[in-house]
Every structure is written in C-alpha cells, then in structure tokens.
C-alpha cells in the first residue's frame, strides 16, 4: 500500500515537472520571438504571459511543498484566465479581413496556441486534483529535487524580470499601445 502512495507521489511530481518545463518553454519562446523576430507583444499577449507566469508559480508550489488543492487552484484559475484572454484575442481575429497578430507558429498564431495549451493544463490539472492518494502521505520528493526547484524558481524570476524590462521599454509607465511596432525607450 505504501509503495502505491510513493508511486502516485512520484507521478504527481513528474506531471508537475513536465507541465512546468512546458510552460517555461512557452514563455521563453514567446520572449525569444519578441527579441529575434521583433514581434512586440500586444496588451492581450502580455496578459496571456501573466497567466502563464502564475501557472508556473502554482506548479512550483506543488514541486516545493507537495501537491495541495490550494496549489492546484492557483494553476486552474491561472489557466482559466489565460484561456479567456486567448479566446478574446482569437475572437478579435476570427472575422475574415480583420488580419491577425504576429506570425503563425506551426500554422497557428501564438494566441491560439495559448488557448490550446491553457485548456490542456486545465484538463491535466483537473485530473491530477482528483487523485486523492497524492495528499494522504507527507510529501516525499522535497529533499530529492530541492536543488531543481531552486533553479526553476530562479529561471522563472529571471524570465519575469526580462519581461518586465521589455514591457517598460515597450510601454514606459503608461498604457501599452494596442498594436505596438517599436520600443519607446
């Protein structure tokens, strides 16, 4: 019986780690596209990034302190927020002739990918939230992956800092332009 709990705990850690890596990859690619391809994020794009940052934070809480329903709530609410913002942006560009924002990636625009990824996170997190055995034992993985959590947290803080810096360069301390084409600073 104890071995099953350990297996469930390890599965929860693995799922959170894979999701975290995926979210960080999305955020890093969005930032790289912004720098390399000069595709400045619109206000809705920035809100989607914010949602992904909070998703990553919820996943880090699970990795550091163990799976808890409150951590899953942070992830679920953040993914729901991200999906609503992405859906709003999709709705703005769904009408023929309205154009699109940014270049497509594998045939879909970044906001469409944001919606798809946030819905996948909603589904996987809802499933993981329902696996009750992961809450029954104390958290078994904290010591083993503590160094990985610290590095992940540092990477998240670095990416947040870089994004804040680019937002200040793009918008200054005022409202961001609806369709940004250049940095103001």
Secondary structure, 3 states (H helix, E strand, C coil): CHHHHHHHHHHHHHHHHHHHHHHHHHHHHHHHHHHHCCCCCCHHHHHHHHHHHHHHHHHHHHHHHCCCHHHHHHHHHHHHHHHHHHHHHHHHHCCCCCCCCCCCECCECHHHHHHHHHHHHHHHHHHHHCCCHHHHCCCCCCCCCHHHHHHHHHHHHHHHHHHHHHHHHHHCCCCCCCCCCCCCC
